[in-house]
């Protein structure tokens, strides 16, 4: 797999263009380069199949709108996953519990509003 080709496809699938890229670098933003420099760095071939991970796990492509592409991996199989910008909703329900109450309740809504969550 060519990482540059894969990245351009992922950018397109996220409904962005390379003009929308703010930087390519580490998720903690300590390392970063503009898209114009990233193209040369990303133009490498790697094995995206099962085995061991070959691309840095914290590599991201950050967009000007706050969304980003992050690397995902399962048993050496690697790909880009799009994370949309976080938008605070206009209305929210309050909650008081954060600790899991059972193996079947993993989400905040299930812990705080069990009946509503199961009625959906």
Secondary structure, 3 states (H helix, E strand, C coil): CEHHHHHHHHHHHCCCCHHHEEEEEECCCCCEECHHHHHHHHCCECCCCCCCCCCCCCEEEEECCCCEEEEEEECCEEEEEEECCCCCCCCCCCCCCCCCCCCCCCCHHHHHCHHHHHHC
